[in-house]
Amino acid sequence: MIDIKFIKSENRAVAYDNEMEIGECEFEELEDTWNIIHTGVDSKYQGQGIAKTLVKCVIENSEKYNKKLIADCSYAKKVLETN
């Protein structure tokens, strides 16, 4: 089972398969805005919607922390535009 954890102190959401890290969505904090700079998933786990779930985790937490959201990461930008 894949677990998604948001780690604010590290500015990222992380996907785990048991205890093995298999993906992440990283952002940088710019005053009142979070900029998603990287989203990646281990090639063995691609095609399962994990990257989208990671980006959605950052989106949910940006709302929780009252932060605007932008994306330099092309994948995350696509998810933001369709959300």
PDB file of N, CA, C and O in Angstrom:
ATOM      1  N   MET A   1       0.834  -1.188   0.000  1.00  0.00           N
ATOM      2  CA  MET A   1       0.000   0.000   0.000  1.00  0.00           C
ATOM      3  C   MET A   1       0.882   1.255   0.000  1.00  0.00           C
ATOM      4  O   MET A   1       1.885   1.323   0.710  1.00  0.00           O
ATOM      5  N   ILE A   2       0.493   2.233  -0.798  1.00  0.00           N
ATOM      6  CA  ILE A   2       1.254   3.473  -0.916  1.00  0.00           C
ATOM      7  C   ILE A   2       0.721   4.480   0.101  1.00  0.00           C
ATOM      8  O   ILE A   2      -0.482   4.732   0.168  1.00  0.00           O
ATOM      9  N   ASP A   3       1.624   5.048   0.886  1.00  0.00           N
ATOM     10  CA  ASP A   3       1.285   6.085   1.867  1.00  0.00           C
ATOM     11  C   ASP A   3       1.835   7.414   1.381  1.00  0.00           C
ATOM     12  O   ASP A   3       2.955   7.481   0.874  1.00  0.00           O
ATOM     13  N   ILE A   4       1.051   8.468   1.535  1.00  0.00           N
ATOM     14  CA  ILE A   4       1.496   9.819   1.190  1.00  0.00           C
ATOM     15  C   ILE A   4       1.608  10.607   2.489  1.00  0.00           C
ATOM     16  O   ILE A   4       0.674  10.640   3.289  1.00  0.00           O
ATOM     17  N   LYS A   5       2.765  11.243   2.690  1.00  0.00           N
ATOM     18  CA  LYS A   5       2.967  12.053   3.888  1.00  0.00           C
ATOM     19  C   LYS A   5       3.411  13.451   3.479  1.00  0.00           C
ATOM     20  O   LYS A   5       4.236  13.617   2.581  1.00  0.00           O
ATOM     21  N   PHE A   6       2.853  14.450   4.151  1.00  0.00           N
ATOM     22  CA  PHE A   6       3.257  15.836   3.931  1.00  0.00           C
ATOM     23  C   PHE A   6       4.256  16.198   5.023  1.00  0.00           C
ATOM     24  O   PHE A   6       3.955  16.077   6.211  1.00  0.00           O
ATOM     25  N   ILE A   7       5.436  16.640   4.624  1.00  0.00           N
ATOM     26  CA  ILE A   7       6.495  16.985   5.584  1.00  0.00           C
ATOM     27  C   ILE A   7       6.815  18.464   5.398  1.00  0.00           C
ATOM     28  O   ILE A   7       7.686  18.825   4.606  1.00  0.00           O
ATOM     29  N   LYS A   8       6.107  19.310   6.133  1.00  0.00           N
ATOM     30  CA  LYS A   8       6.255  20.766   5.957  1.00  0.00           C
ATOM     31  C   LYS A   8       7.676  21.227   6.240  1.00  0.00           C
ATOM     32  O   LYS A   8       8.188  22.107   5.549  1.00  0.00           O
ATOM     33  N   SER A   9       8.327  20.639   7.258  1.00  0.00           N
ATOM     34  CA  SER A   9       9.688  21.058   7.619  1.00  0.00           C
ATOM     35  C   SER A   9      10.687  20.814   6.485  1.00  0.00           C
ATOM     36  O   SER A   9      11.750  21.433   6.450  1.00  0.00           O
ATOM     37  N   GLU A  10      10.343  19.907   5.554  1.00  0.00           N
ATOM     38  CA  GLU A  10      11.218  19.606   4.414  1.00  0.00           C
ATOM     39  C   GLU A  10      10.656  20.166   3.101  1.00  0.00           C
ATOM     40  O   GLU A  10      11.238  19.965   2.035  1.00  0.00           O
ATOM     41  N   ASN A  11       9.512  20.874   3.188  1.00  0.00           N
ATOM     42  CA  ASN A  11       8.858  21.451   2.006  1.00  0.00           C
ATOM     43  C   ASN A  11       8.608  20.401   0.919  1.00  0.00           C
ATOM     44  O   ASN A  11       8.995  20.580  -0.236  1.00  0.00           O
ATOM     45  N   ARG A  12       7.952  19.299   1.313  1.00  0.00           N
ATOM     46  CA  ARG A  12       7.658  18.274   0.319  1.00  0.00           C
ATOM     47  C   ARG A  12       6.575  17.307   0.803  1.00  0.00           C
ATOM     48  O   ARG A  12       6.329  17.147   1.998  1.00  0.00           O
ATOM     49  N   ALA A  13       5.950  16.680  -0.175  1.00  0.00           N
ATOM     50  CA  ALA A  13       5.058  15.551   0.069  1.00  0.00           C
ATOM     51  C   ALA A  13       5.804  14.329  -0.440  1.00  0.00           C
ATOM     52  O   ALA A  13       6.454  14.388  -1.484  1.00  0.00           O
ATOM     53  N   VAL A  14       5.716  13.224   0.289  1.00  0.00           N
ATOM     54  CA  VAL A  14       6.497  12.037  -0.037  1.00  0.00           C
ATOM     55  C   VAL A  14       5.581  10.819  -0.120  1.00  0.00           C
ATOM     56  O   VAL A  14       4.661  10.657   0.682  1.00  0.00           O
ATOM     57  N   ALA A  15       5.855   9.966  -1.114  1.00  0.00           N
ATOM     58  CA  ALA A  15       5.127   8.701  -1.257  1.00  0.00           C
ATOM     59  C   ALA A  15       6.030   7.568  -0.775  1.00  0.00           C
ATOM     60  O   ALA A  15       7.208   7.500  -1.127  1.00  0.00           O
ATOM     61  N   TYR A  16       5.462   6.692   0.028  1.00  0.00           N
ATOM     62  CA  TYR A  16       6.194   5.539   0.556  1.00  0.00           C
ATOM     63  C   TYR A  16       5.475   4.245   0.190  1.00  0.00           C
ATOM     64  O   TYR A  16       4.248   4.166   0.235  1.00  0.00           O
ATOM     65  N   ASP A  17       6.253   3.241  -0.170  1.00  0.00           N
ATOM     66  CA  ASP A  17       5.755   1.874  -0.294  1.00  0.00           C
ATOM     67  C   ASP A  17       6.362   1.146   0.892  1.00  0.00           C
ATOM     68  O   ASP A  17       7.555   0.843   0.889  1.00  0.00           O
ATOM     69  N   ASN A  18       5.560   0.866   1.899  1.00  0.00           N
ATOM     70  CA  ASN A  18       6.048   0.453   3.210  1.00  0.00           C
ATOM     71  C   ASN A  18       6.967   1.562   3.707  1.00  0.00           C
ATOM     72  O   ASN A  18       6.502   2.685   3.902  1.00  0.00           O
ATOM     73  N   GLU A  19       8.243   1.293   3.917  1.00  0.00           N
ATOM     74  CA  GLU A  19       9.137   2.349   4.419  1.00  0.00           C
ATOM     75  C   GLU A  19      10.051   2.904   3.340  1.00  0.00           C
ATOM     76  O   GLU A  19      10.894   3.756   3.622  1.00  0.00           O
ATOM     77  N   MET A  20       9.893   2.428   2.089  1.00  0.00           N
ATOM     78  CA  MET A  20      10.757   2.875   1.000  1.00  0.00           C
ATOM     79  C   MET A  20      10.152   4.094   0.309  1.00  0.00           C
ATOM     80  O   MET A  20       9.000   4.066  -0.122  1.00  0.00           O
ATOM     81  N   GLU A  21      10.942   5.168   0.207  1.00  0.00           N
ATOM     82  CA  GLU A  21      10.499   6.378  -0.476  1.00  0.00           C
ATOM     83  C   GLU A  21      10.487   6.117  -1.978  1.00  0.00           C
ATOM     84  O   GLU A  21      11.494   5.717  -2.562  1.00  0.00           O
ATOM     85  N   ILE A  22       9.316   6.353  -2.597  1.00  0.00           N
ATOM     86  CA  ILE A  22       9.183   6.053  -4.027  1.00  0.00           C
ATOM     87  C   ILE A  22       8.819   7.275  -4.864  1.00  0.00           C
ATOM     88  O   ILE A  22       8.796   7.200  -6.092  1.00  0.00           O
ATOM     89  N   GLY A  23       8.535   8.399  -4.209  1.00  0.00           N
ATOM     90  CA  GLY A  23       8.201   9.603  -4.960  1.00  0.00           C
ATOM     91  C   GLY A  23       8.141  10.816  -4.062  1.00  0.00           C
ATOM     92  O   GLY A  23       8.036  10.703  -2.840  1.00  0.00           O
ATOM     93  N   GLU A  24       8.210  11.995  -4.693  1.00  0.00           N
ATOM     94  CA  GLU A  24       8.131  13.229  -3.914  1.00  0.00           C
ATOM     95  C   GLU A  24       7.649  14.371  -4.778  1.00  0.00           C
ATOM     96  O   GLU A  24       7.777  14.358  -6.003  1.00  0.00           O
ATOM     97  N   CYS A  25       7.090  15.363  -4.100  1.00  0.00           N
ATOM     98  CA  CYS A  25       6.706  16.627  -4.719  1.00  0.00           C
ATOM     99  C   CYS A  25       7.295  17.709  -3.830  1.00  0.00           C
ATOM    100  O   CYS A  25       6.858  17.897  -2.694  1.00  0.00           O
ATOM    101  N   GLU A  26       8.294  18.423  -4.355  1.00  0.00           N
ATOM    102  CA  GLU A  26       9.009  19.433  -3.569  1.00  0.00           C
ATOM    103  C   GLU A  26       8.536  20.837  -3.939  1.00  0.00           C
ATOM    104  O   GLU A  26       8.195  21.111  -5.090  1.00  0.00           O
ATOM    105  N   PHE A  27       8.521  21.717  -2.944  1.00  0.00           N
ATOM    106  CA  PHE A  27       8.165  23.109  -3.193  1.00  0.00           C
ATOM    107  C   PHE A  27       9.084  24.019  -2.405  1.00  0.00           C
ATOM    108  O   PHE A  27       9.684  23.612  -1.411  1.00  0.00           O
ATOM    109  N   GLU A  28       9.187  25.270  -2.869  1.00  0.00           N
ATOM    110  CA  GLU A  28       9.917  26.277  -2.107  1.00  0.00           C
ATOM    111  C   GLU A  28       8.910  27.295  -1.603  1.00  0.00           C
ATOM    112  O   GLU A  28       7.927  27.601  -2.277  1.00  0.00           O
ATOM    113  N   GLU A  29       9.164  27.811  -0.417  1.00  0.00           N
ATOM    114  CA  GLU A  29       8.262  28.769   0.193  1.00  0.00           C
ATOM    115  C   GLU A  29       8.759  30.181  -0.087  1.00  0.00           C
ATOM    116  O   GLU A  29       9.893  30.530   0.242  1.00  0.00           O
ATOM    117  N   LEU A  30       7.895  30.990  -0.699  1.00  0.00           N
ATOM    118  CA  LEU A  30       8.217  32.369  -1.042  1.00  0.00           C
ATOM    119  C   LEU A  30       7.165  33.262  -0.381  1.00  0.00           C
ATOM    120  O   LEU A  30       6.122  33.526  -0.979  1.00  0.00           O
ATOM    121  N   GLU A  31       7.418  33.720   0.821  1.00  0.00           N
ATOM    122  CA  GLU A  31       6.480  34.533   1.591  1.00  0.00           C
ATOM    123  C   GLU A  31       5.107  33.869   1.656  1.00  0.00           C
ATOM    124  O   GLU A  31       4.936  32.887   2.379  1.00  0.00           O
ATOM    125  N   ASP A  32       4.118  34.389   0.907  1.00  0.00           N
ATOM    126  CA  ASP A  32       2.771  33.824   1.002  1.00  0.00           C
ATOM    127  C   ASP A  32       2.467  32.835  -0.128  1.00  0.00           C
ATOM    128  O   ASP A  32       1.305  32.502  -0.364  1.00  0.00           O
ATOM    129  N   THR A  33       3.508  32.366  -0.825  1.00  0.00           N
ATOM    130  CA  THR A  33       3.327  31.480  -1.985  1.00  0.00           C
ATOM    131  C   THR A  33       4.238  30.264  -1.879  1.00  0.00           C
ATOM    132  O   THR A  33       5.381  30.361  -1.433  1.00  0.00           O
ATOM    133  N   TRP A  34       3.710  29.116  -2.298  1.00  0.00           N
ATOM    134  CA  TRP A  34       4.541  27.918  -2.457  1.00  0.00           C
ATOM    135  C   TRP A  34       4.707  27.683  -3.952  1.00  0.00           C
ATOM    136  O   TRP A  34       3.740  27.730  -4.712  1.00  0.00           O
ATOM    137  N   ASN A  35       5.946  27.428  -4.363  1.00  0.00           N
ATOM    138  CA  ASN A  35       6.267  27.141  -5.757  1.00  0.00           C
ATOM    139  C   ASN A  35       6.705  25.682  -5.857  1.00  0.00           C
ATOM    140  O   ASN A  35       7.753  25.305  -5.332  1.00  0.00           O
ATOM    141  N   ILE A  36       5.901  24.867  -6.531  1.00  0.00           N
ATOM    142  CA  ILE A  36       6.281  23.455  -6.719  1.00  0.00           C
ATOM    143  C   ILE A  36       7.399  23.416  -7.747  1.00  0.00           C
ATOM    144  O   ILE A  36       7.229  23.864  -8.881  1.00  0.00           O
ATOM    145  N   ILE A  37       8.546  22.875  -7.341  1.00  0.00           N
ATOM    146  CA  ILE A  37       9.721  22.891  -8.205  1.00  0.00           C
ATOM    147  C   ILE A  37      10.082  21.519  -8.772  1.00  0.00           C
ATOM    148  O   ILE A  37      10.837  21.427  -9.740  1.00  0.00           O
ATOM    149  N   HIS A  38       9.546  20.453  -8.173  1.00  0.00           N
ATOM    150  CA  HIS A  38       9.899  19.116  -8.661  1.00  0.00           C
ATOM    151  C   HIS A  38       8.853  18.099  -8.214  1.00  0.00           C
ATOM    152  O   HIS A  38       8.414  18.102  -7.064  1.00  0.00           O
ATOM    153  N   THR A  39       8.465  17.235  -9.141  1.00  0.00           N
ATOM    154  CA  THR A  39       7.616  16.091  -8.824  1.00  0.00           C
ATOM    155  C   THR A  39       8.222  14.890  -9.531  1.00  0.00           C
ATOM    156  O   THR A  39       8.498  14.938 -10.729  1.00  0.00           O
ATOM    157  N   GLY A  40       8.426  13.818  -8.788  1.00  0.00           N
ATOM    158  CA  GLY A  40       9.003  12.625  -9.399  1.00  0.00           C
ATOM    159  C   GLY A  40       8.568  11.362  -8.676  1.00  0.00           C
ATOM    160  O   GLY A  40       8.339  11.359  -7.466  1.00  0.00           O
ATOM    161  N   VAL A  41       8.461  10.276  -9.460  1.00  0.00           N
ATOM    162  CA  VAL A  41       8.083   8.971  -8.918  1.00  0.00           C
ATOM    163  C   VAL A  41       9.021   7.935  -9.516  1.00  0.00           C
ATOM    164  O   VAL A  41       9.333   7.985 -10.706  1.00  0.00           O
ATOM    165  N   ASP A  42       9.465   7.005  -8.698  1.00  0.00           N
ATOM    166  CA  ASP A  42      10.325   5.907  -9.151  1.00  0.00           C
ATOM    167  C   ASP A  42       9.690   5.229 -10.367  1.00  0.00           C
ATOM    168  O   ASP A  42       8.479   5.008 -10.397  1.00  0.00           O
ATOM    169  N   SER A  43      10.504   4.905 -11.359  1.00  0.00           N
ATOM    170  CA  SER A  43       9.981   4.368 -12.627  1.00  0.00           C
ATOM    171  C   SER A  43       9.140   3.101 -12.440  1.00  0.00           C
ATOM    172  O   SER A  43       8.232   2.850 -13.233  1.00  0.00           O
ATOM    173  N   LYS A  44       9.420   2.310 -11.420  1.00  0.00           N
ATOM    174  CA  LYS A  44       8.645   1.083 -11.179  1.00  0.00           C
ATOM    175  C   LYS A  44       7.217   1.383 -10.736  1.00  0.00           C
ATOM    176  O   LYS A  44       6.352   0.508 -10.792  1.00  0.00           O
ATOM    177  N   TYR A  45       6.966   2.618 -10.295  1.00  0.00           N
ATOM    178  CA  TYR A  45       5.660   2.982  -9.748  1.00  0.00           C
ATOM    179  C   TYR A  45       4.897   3.974 -10.617  1.00  0.00           C
ATOM    180  O   TYR A  45       3.807   4.411 -10.247  1.00  0.00           O
ATOM    181  N   GLN A  46       5.451   4.328 -11.754  1.00  0.00           N
ATOM    182  CA  GLN A  46       4.798   5.312 -12.610  1.00  0.00           C
ATOM    183  C   GLN A  46       3.525   4.736 -13.233  1.00  0.00           C
ATOM    184  O   GLN A  46       3.386   3.522 -13.382  1.00  0.00           O
ATOM    185  N   GLY A  47       2.602   5.628 -13.593  1.00  0.00           N
ATOM    186  CA  GLY A  47       1.361   5.203 -14.226  1.00  0.00           C
ATOM    187  C   GLY A  47       0.276   4.797 -13.241  1.00  0.00           C
ATOM    188  O   GLY A  47      -0.766   4.283 -13.649  1.00  0.00           O
ATOM    189  N   GLN A  48       0.503   5.022 -11.946  1.00  0.00           N
ATOM    190  CA  GLN A  48      -0.479   4.645 -10.928  1.00  0.00           C
ATOM    191  C   GLN A  48      -1.166   5.856 -10.286  1.00  0.00           C
ATOM    192  O   GLN A  48      -1.945   5.701  -9.347  1.00  0.00           O
ATOM    193  N   GLY A  49      -0.878   7.058 -10.790  1.00  0.00           N
ATOM    194  CA  GLY A  49      -1.503   8.256 -10.245  1.00  0.00           C
ATOM    195  C   GLY A  49      -0.823   8.788  -8.990  1.00  0.00           C
ATOM    196  O   GLY A  49      -1.374   9.652  -8.308  1.00  0.00           O
ATOM    197  N   ILE A  50       0.360   8.287  -8.679  1.00  0.00           N
ATOM    198  CA  ILE A  50       1.053   8.706  -7.454  1.00  0.00           C
ATOM    199  C   ILE A  50       1.499  10.158  -7.553  1.00  0.00           C
ATOM    200  O   ILE A  50       1.344  10.913  -6.593  1.00  0.00           O
ATOM    201  N   ALA A  51       2.045  10.562  -8.686  1.00  0.00           N
ATOM    202  CA  ALA A  51       2.505  11.952  -8.846  1.00  0.00           C
ATOM    203  C   ALA A  51       1.344  12.920  -8.663  1.00  0.00           C
ATOM    204  O   ALA A  51       1.487  13.947  -7.998  1.00  0.00           O
ATOM    205  N   LYS A  52       0.198  12.598  -9.250  1.00  0.00           N
ATOM    206  CA  LYS A  52      -0.977  13.460  -9.119  1.00  0.00           C
ATOM    207  C   LYS A  52      -1.410  13.547  -7.656  1.00  0.00           C
ATOM    208  O   LYS A  52      -1.772  14.622  -7.179  1.00  0.00           O
ATOM    209  N   THR A  53      -1.374  12.428  -6.949  1.00  0.00           N
ATOM    210  CA  THR A  53      -1.741  12.409  -5.534  1.00  0.00           C
ATOM    211  C   THR A  53      -0.775  13.256  -4.715  1.00  0.00           C
ATOM    212  O   THR A  53      -1.193  13.938  -3.779  1.00  0.00           O
ATOM    213  N   LEU A  54       0.510  13.220  -5.055  1.00  0.00           N
ATOM    214  CA  LEU A  54       1.504  14.036  -4.356  1.00  0.00           C
ATOM    215  C   LEU A  54       1.225  15.526  -4.561  1.00  0.00           C
ATOM    216  O   LEU A  54       1.268  16.307  -3.610  1.00  0.00           O
ATOM    217  N   VAL A  55       0.941  15.914  -5.803  1.00  0.00           N
ATOM    218  CA  VAL A  55       0.649  17.319  -6.089  1.00  0.00           C
ATOM    219  C   VAL A  55      -0.629  17.736  -5.353  1.00  0.00           C
ATOM    220  O   VAL A  55      -0.690  18.825  -4.783  1.00  0.00           O
ATOM    221  N   LYS A  56      -1.640  16.877  -5.366  1.00  0.00           N
ATOM    222  CA  LYS A  56      -2.894  17.200  -4.666  1.00  0.00           C
ATOM    223  C   LYS A  56      -2.673  17.339  -3.166  1.00  0.00           C
ATOM    224  O   LYS A  56      -3.344  18.139  -2.514  1.00  0.00           O
ATOM    225  N   CYS A  57      -1.755  16.582  -2.619  1.00  0.00           N
ATOM    226  CA  CYS A  57      -1.409  16.696  -1.198  1.00  0.00           C
ATOM    227  C   CYS A  57      -0.828  18.082  -0.911  1.00  0.00           C
ATOM    228  O   CYS A  57      -1.173  18.702   0.094  1.00  0.00           O
ATOM    229  N   VAL A  58       0.044  18.565  -1.783  1.00  0.00           N
ATOM    230  CA  VAL A  58       0.611  19.914  -1.607  1.00  0.00           C
ATOM    231  C   VAL A  58      -0.488  20.964  -1.777  1.00  0.00           C
ATOM    232  O   VAL A  58      -0.515  21.952  -1.042  1.00  0.00           O
ATOM    233  N   ILE A  59      -1.391  20.762  -2.736  1.00  0.00           N
ATOM    234  CA  ILE A  59      -2.504  21.698  -2.940  1.00  0.00           C
ATOM    235  C   ILE A  59      -3.346  21.798  -1.666  1.00  0.00           C
ATOM    236  O   ILE A  59      -3.639  22.896  -1.194  1.00  0.00           O
ATOM    237  N   GLU A  60      -3.730  20.647  -1.115  1.00  0.00           N
ATOM    238  CA  GLU A  60      -4.553  20.630   0.105  1.00  0.00           C
ATOM    239  C   GLU A  60      -3.856  21.342   1.261  1.00  0.00           C
ATOM    240  O   GLU A  60      -4.489  22.080   2.017  1.00  0.00           O
ATOM    241  N   ASN A  61      -2.563  21.119   1.390  1.00  0.00           N
ATOM    242  CA  ASN A  61      -1.831  21.742   2.491  1.00  0.00           C
ATOM    243  C   ASN A  61      -1.599  23.227   2.252  1.00  0.00           C
ATOM    244  O   ASN A  61      -1.519  23.996   3.209  1.00  0.00           O
ATOM    245  N   SER A  62      -1.489  23.644   0.996  1.00  0.00           N
ATOM    246  CA  SER A  62      -1.353  25.084   0.723  1.00  0.00           C
ATOM    247  C   SER A  62      -2.624  25.806   1.174  1.00  0.00           C
ATOM    248  O   SER A  62      -2.562  26.925   1.684  1.00  0.00           O
ATOM    249  N   GLU A  63      -3.768  25.161   0.984  1.00  0.00           N
ATOM    250  CA  GLU A  63      -5.031  25.752   1.435  1.00  0.00           C
ATOM    251  C   GLU A  63      -5.071  25.796   2.965  1.00  0.00           C
ATOM    252  O   GLU A  63      -5.507  26.784   3.557  1.00  0.00           O
ATOM    253  N   LYS A  64      -4.618  24.728   3.586  1.00  0.00           N
ATOM    254  CA  LYS A  64      -4.597  24.646   5.047  1.00  0.00           C
ATOM    255  C   LYS A  64      -3.727  25.749   5.656  1.00  0.00           C
ATOM    256  O   LYS A  64      -4.075  26.324   6.687  1.00  0.00           O
ATOM    257  N   TYR A  65      -2.591  26.038   5.008  1.00  0.00           N
ATOM    258  CA  TYR A  65      -1.653  27.046   5.513  1.00  0.00           C
ATOM    259  C   TYR A  65      -1.866  28.418   4.873  1.00  0.00           C
ATOM    260  O   TYR A  65      -1.047  29.319   5.056  1.00  0.00           O
ATOM    261  N   ASN A  66      -2.966  28.583   4.121  1.00  0.00           N
ATOM    262  CA  ASN A  66      -3.302  29.851   3.463  1.00  0.00           C
ATOM    263  C   ASN A  66      -2.179  30.374   2.565  1.00  0.00           C
ATOM    264  O   ASN A  66      -1.805  31.544   2.638  1.00  0.00           O
ATOM    265  N   LYS A  67      -1.652  29.496   1.726  1.00  0.00           N
ATOM    266  CA  LYS A  67      -0.594  29.866   0.789  1.00  0.00           C
ATOM    267  C   LYS A  67      -1.120  29.806  -0.638  1.00  0.00           C
ATOM    268  O   LYS A  67      -1.894  28.913  -0.983  1.00  0.00           O
ATOM    269  N   LYS A  68      -0.700  30.752  -1.462  1.00  0.00           N
ATOM    270  CA  LYS A  68      -0.975  30.681  -2.892  1.00  0.00           C
ATOM    271  C   LYS A  68      -0.050  29.607  -3.460  1.00  0.00           C
ATOM    272  O   LYS A  68       0.961  29.256  -2.851  1.00  0.00           O
ATOM    273  N   LEU A  69      -0.410  29.097  -4.624  1.00  0.00           N
ATOM    274  CA  LEU A  69       0.378  28.012  -5.205  1.00  0.00           C
ATOM    275  C   LEU A  69       0.704  28.315  -6.658  1.00  0.00           C
ATOM    276  O   LEU A  69      -0.173  28.682  -7.441  1.00  0.00           O
ATOM    277  N   ILE A  70       1.986  28.158  -7.012  1.00  0.00           N
ATOM    278  CA  ILE A  70       2.441  28.249  -8.397  1.00  0.00           C
ATOM    279  C   ILE A  70       3.327  27.033  -8.652  1.00  0.00           C
ATOM    280  O   ILE A  70       3.678  26.310  -7.720  1.00  0.00           O
ATOM    281  N   ALA A  71       3.685  26.811  -9.908  1.00  0.00           N
ATOM    282  CA  ALA A  71       4.518  25.649 -10.214  1.00  0.00           C
ATOM    283  C   ALA A  71       5.503  25.936 -11.331  1.00  0.00           C
ATOM    284  O   ALA A  71       5.111  26.323 -12.432  1.00  0.00           O
ATOM    285  N   ASP A  72       6.778  25.747 -11.045  1.00  0.00           N
ATOM    286  CA  ASP A  72       7.801  25.722 -12.091  1.00  0.00           C
ATOM    287  C   ASP A  72       7.879  24.321 -12.686  1.00  0.00           C
ATOM    288  O   ASP A  72       8.278  24.149 -13.838  1.00  0.00           O
ATOM    289  N   CYS A  73       7.497  23.323 -11.897  1.00  0.00           N
ATOM    290  CA  CYS A  73       7.466  21.932 -12.354  1.00  0.00           C
ATOM    291  C   CYS A  73       6.354  21.792 -13.395  1.00  0.00           C
ATOM    292  O   CYS A  73       5.197  22.101 -13.110  1.00  0.00           O
ATOM    293  N   SER A  74       6.697  21.330 -14.593  1.00  0.00           N
ATOM    294  CA  SER A  74       5.718  21.270 -15.684  1.00  0.00           C
ATOM    295  C   SER A  74       4.562  20.318 -15.366  1.00  0.00           C
ATOM    296  O   SER A  74       3.417  20.603 -15.718  1.00  0.00           O
ATOM    297  N   TYR A  75       4.844  19.206 -14.713  1.00  0.00           N
ATOM    298  CA  TYR A  75       3.774  18.262 -14.370  1.00  0.00           C
ATOM    299  C   TYR A  75       2.804  18.896 -13.372  1.00  0.00           C
ATOM    300  O   TYR A  75       1.588  18.839 -13.555  1.00  0.00           O
ATOM    301  N   ALA A  76       3.348  19.494 -12.324  1.00  0.00           N
ATOM    302  CA  ALA A  76       2.504  20.114 -11.307  1.00  0.00           C
ATOM    303  C   ALA A  76       1.694  21.262 -11.907  1.00  0.00           C
ATOM    304  O   ALA A  76       0.540  21.466 -11.531  1.00  0.00           O
ATOM    305  N   LYS A  77       2.289  22.012 -12.834  1.00  0.00           N
ATOM    306  CA  LYS A  77       1.585  23.117 -13.493  1.00  0.00           C
ATOM    307  C   LYS A  77       0.353  22.587 -14.216  1.00  0.00           C
ATOM    308  O   LYS A  77      -0.716  23.196 -14.169  1.00  0.00           O
ATOM    309  N   LYS A  78       0.513  21.437 -14.892  1.00  0.00           N
ATOM    310  CA  LYS A  78      -0.608  20.820 -15.609  1.00  0.00           C
ATOM    311  C   LYS A  78      -1.714  20.416 -14.637  1.00  0.00           C
ATOM    312  O   LYS A  78      -2.893  20.624 -14.921  1.00  0.00           O
ATOM    313  N   VAL A  79      -1.344  19.845 -13.501  1.00  0.00           N
ATOM    314  CA  VAL A  79      -2.333  19.435 -12.496  1.00  0.00           C
ATOM    315  C   VAL A  79      -3.051  20.669 -11.933  1.00  0.00           C
ATOM    316  O   VAL A  79      -4.270  20.653 -11.763  1.00  0.00           O
ATOM    317  N   LEU A  80      -2.299  21.733 -11.646  1.00  0.00           N
ATOM    318  CA  LEU A  80      -2.907  22.953 -11.121  1.00  0.00           C
ATOM    319  C   LEU A  80      -3.909  23.550 -12.118  1.00  0.00           C
ATOM    320  O   LEU A  80      -4.965  24.041 -11.719  1.00  0.00           O
ATOM    321  N   GLU A  81      -3.580  23.509 -13.394  1.00  0.00           N
ATOM    322  CA  GLU A  81      -4.468  24.089 -14.409  1.00  0.00           C
ATOM    323  C   GLU A  81      -5.769  23.308 -14.547  1.00  0.00           C
ATOM    324  O   GLU A  81      -6.794  23.883 -14.912  1.00  0.00           O
ATOM    325  N   THR A  82      -5.745  22.012 -14.263  1.00  0.00           N
ATOM    326  CA  THR A  82      -6.953  21.191 -14.403  1.00  0.00           C
ATOM    327  C   THR A  82      -7.706  21.070 -13.089  1.00  0.00           C
ATOM    328  O   THR A  82      -8.793  20.493 -13.055  1.00  0.00           O
ATOM    329  N   ASN A  83      -7.151  21.601 -12.008  1.00  0.00           N
ATOM    330  CA  ASN A  83      -7.788  21.486 -10.699  1.00  0.00           C
ATOM    331  C   ASN A  83      -8.730  22.639 -10.440  1.00  0.00           C
ATOM    332  O   ASN A  83      -9.354  22.701  -9.380  1.00  0.00           O
TER     333      ASN A  83
END
